[in-house]
Amino acid sequence: MNTNEVAKEIGVSSKTIQRWVKQLNIPVARNELGHYDFHKEIVQLLKEVKHQMNEGVILQDIQLPIHKETVRQSAPAVETDVSSIQRIEALEKQVGQLIQQQLQITEVEDRLQELERKLAKKADEGVSYQLLQHRREIEDLSTKFERLTASLKQPAQVAEEKEIAHPEMKKKRVLFPLFHSFR
C-alpha cells in the first residue's frame, strides 16, 4: 500500500503518516522510486500510533511494539540498498575500465601518428636522395654530351683547317694523275 491509501484507511493525512514514520523511526520499506511501501503489519502499527494519540499520549512518548515481521519487512529495503551499492560499484569498475581502455587507445593513436610522421619524413628523405642522384646523373650525362660534342666538332674543324691550309694540294693531286695518264 502507498502512503495515500494508508492515510485514508487510518483516517489521517498522508503528511501525518510520513511524519509519524520519520519521527518514530518506523522501518518502512521503499519501492524502486523511493516511495514508502506499507505492509499489513506496518499499517497495524500506525493504527496503534493513532489509538495512543487519541488517548492523549504525545508523539515522543508513544511506545511501539516492533514485531519480527516489521524487522523482516525492513530487510528487503536493506538488500535493495546493498544490491544498489553493488550495482554502483560494478558500474564504477566498468567506468574505470573504459577510462583505462580510452587512455590506451589514445596512447596507441599517438604512437601511430608519430610513426606516420617518421614514415613521411623518411619518404621525403628518400625522395630528396633520389632527386640528388638523378641530378648527379644528369650532370654527368651533360658533361659527357659536351665532351662528345666537342670531340665531334674537333675532327670537322681539323678537316676544314686542312682544306683551308692546303687547297692547292688537292688540285695537284687531281691534276697529277691526269698528266701521268698521257705518257
Steps between C-alpha positions, in 0.01 A plus 500: 500500500617853435487797738166636374323165535630454854399858591142439379477168685621651829315828456792748502687695232787356299732764652407373849592144398835620364567700819421202725728271296788748526460606860430154638767334279255244370687269262298529181627352176528719193432408140742558211378861469570569869133514607381330816356151454284412802418140596219380726721487809612861452139613442403332830791674669383838364145426625652439843677838475167669421330320790772616744476856363120494553560393864713813549852358476733745334694386192840481675358277778330244275623145560506281189504122517726424202437141403734265319286540190567874506873445523475240223313755287788748525752238385402514130567874504849432634552226243388740230748752629777238507417386148487862389840560654634189329359616168651844551837347585481277192413800283784702652736211426376487140545876467855466633571225248354709218716796603808274501408367156449855373842599634657200328323584175620860523855378564486267198360782284786726611754231416338444162512873420867511601578202277312659210698821550830308504396302193413818310836649601684188380307505174591867450865422572490210252348719230757773569783247470358366175467853361864571588608176334302584188648848496854353518421254223361782284809711567725205410305441181512871417877501548538189282274656236708819497822297463347296221379812326845654538669188368266492201565865425876455526554257203271713283701808590827319429372397157382851424833640613684255271284601209559864569874453553564278195241565232763478219612154592167360429505649157849369439407158599206507270710639217804284559330173413362668193850583369626155557225348301630674180840353491 
